[in-house]
Amino acid sequence: MPDNCIFCKVAKKEIPPKHIEETNNFFVIPDKFPKAEGHILIIPKKHYVTILDIPNTLSQELMELIKKMSNKILEKKQGDGFNILMNNLPPAGQSFPHAHIHLIPRKDSDGLRIIS
């Protein structure tokens, strides 16, 4: 873990957490710069840089958390749909070197442009 990794500090509770949800290996927090109301991040507690670094043994736990949080978005009426987005490495838009998944609520007329 790099000493300056904010997500690692949040995972270790060195920075006061704003956890929405937590599992054994992941936590969920609001995005600091949301693209839409309810935009959240799903983050591994251990330091992994990209999805390629996250062990396959965590796949089921991660998928279950993504589905749980996606259902909450729909149940809370934060969106009528949602995007699951992960940038891996700088050429793909990763600006922070700790793996994290964006879960972005979407509405028909929100005007957001996501790569399609």
VMD Tcl script that draws the C-alpha trace (Angstrom):
set ca {
  {0.00 0.00 0.00}
  {1.41 3.40 -0.92}
  {1.56 5.69 2.11}
  {-0.47 8.38 0.36}
  {-3.37 6.21 -0.85}
  {-6.56 7.86 0.39}
  {-8.72 4.78 -0.22}
  {-6.32 2.65 1.87}
  {-6.53 5.24 4.66}
  {-10.33 5.18 4.50}
  {-10.29 1.35 4.56}
  {-8.11 1.41 7.68}
  {-10.33 4.14 9.17}
  {-7.37 6.54 9.41}
  {-9.66 8.98 7.59}
  {-13.18 9.09 9.03}
  {-15.23 6.76 6.85}
  {-18.52 7.67 5.24}
  {-19.29 4.04 4.50}
  {-22.70 3.38 3.01}
  {-22.10 -0.37 3.01}
  {-19.25 -2.70 3.92}
  {-18.36 -6.35 3.38}
  {-15.32 -8.37 4.42}
  {-13.27 -7.12 1.46}
  {-15.03 -4.04 0.07}
  {-16.59 -0.79 1.19}
  {-18.96 1.65 -0.48}
  {-18.73 5.44 -0.16}
  {-20.31 8.40 -1.94}
  {-18.26 9.75 -4.85}
  {-16.58 13.03 -3.87}
  {-17.36 14.48 -7.31}
  {-20.66 12.80 -8.26}
  {-21.81 12.71 -11.88}
  {-25.39 12.21 -10.62}
  {-27.18 12.20 -7.28}
  {-26.47 8.88 -5.58}
  {-23.17 8.23 -7.45}
  {-21.15 5.81 -5.29}
  {-17.82 4.01 -5.36}
  {-17.26 0.34 -4.55}
  {-13.68 -0.06 -3.34}
  {-11.58 -3.03 -2.27}
  {-10.17 -2.69 1.25}
  {-6.78 -3.99 0.10}
  {-4.72 -1.98 -2.34}
  {-5.20 -3.21 -5.89}
  {-4.49 -0.93 -8.83}
  {-6.83 -2.37 -11.50}
  {-9.42 -5.09 -11.91}
  {-6.59 -7.34 -13.12}
  {-5.08 -7.19 -9.63}
  {-8.24 -8.11 -7.70}
  {-8.10 -11.83 -6.92}
  {-10.68 -14.05 -8.62}
  {-11.61 -15.36 -5.18}
  {-13.27 -11.99 -4.49}
  {-15.38 -12.00 -7.67}
  {-18.56 -13.36 -6.14}
  {-18.45 -11.00 -3.16}
  {-17.85 -8.05 -5.48}
  {-20.67 -9.01 -7.86}
  {-23.10 -9.51 -4.98}
  {-22.22 -6.05 -3.64}
  {-22.63 -4.43 -7.06}
  {-26.07 -6.03 -7.41}
  {-27.11 -5.08 -3.87}
  {-26.13 -1.44 -4.34}
  {-27.70 -1.31 -7.83}
  {-30.99 -2.58 -6.38}
  {-30.81 0.09 -3.66}
  {-30.47 2.78 -6.34}
  {-33.62 1.52 -8.04}
  {-35.55 1.01 -4.79}
  {-34.69 4.52 -3.55}
  {-35.75 5.94 -6.93}
  {-32.33 7.60 -7.33}
  {-32.41 6.46 -10.92}
  {-34.42 4.46 -13.42}
  {-31.23 2.71 -14.50}
  {-27.55 2.76 -13.63}
  {-24.06 2.56 -15.09}
  {-21.32 0.35 -13.70}
  {-18.02 1.88 -14.72}
  {-14.40 1.10 -13.95}
  {-11.44 2.92 -15.45}
  {-8.30 0.77 -15.58}
  {-4.95 2.53 -16.08}
  {-4.44 6.16 -17.12}
  {-5.16 5.76 -20.87}
  {-8.65 4.54 -19.89}
  {-9.23 7.49 -17.55}
  {-8.02 6.03 -14.23}
  {-6.84 9.06 -12.28}
  {-6.40 7.36 -8.91}
  {-4.22 4.22 -8.61}
  {-6.51 2.18 -6.35}
  {-9.13 0.01 -8.04}
  {-12.69 1.30 -7.64}
  {-16.00 0.84 -9.41}
  {-18.37 3.71 -10.10}
  {-22.07 3.00 -9.73}
  {-23.93 5.92 -11.28}
  {-27.73 6.29 -11.08}
  {-29.30 7.29 -14.39}
  {-32.55 8.96 -15.40}
  {-33.96 9.29 -18.92}
  {-33.26 13.00 -19.25}
  {-30.08 13.37 -17.13}
  {-27.91 14.41 -20.09}
  {-24.91 12.36 -18.94}
  {-22.68 10.99 -21.68}
  {-21.09 7.64 -20.94}
  {-19.03 5.72 -23.49}
  {-21.34 3.32 -25.31}
}
mol new
graphics top color blue
foreach p $ca { graphics top sphere $p radius 0.5 }
foreach p [lrange $ca 0 end-1] q [lrange $ca 1 end] { graphics top cylinder $p $q radius 0.2 }
display resetview
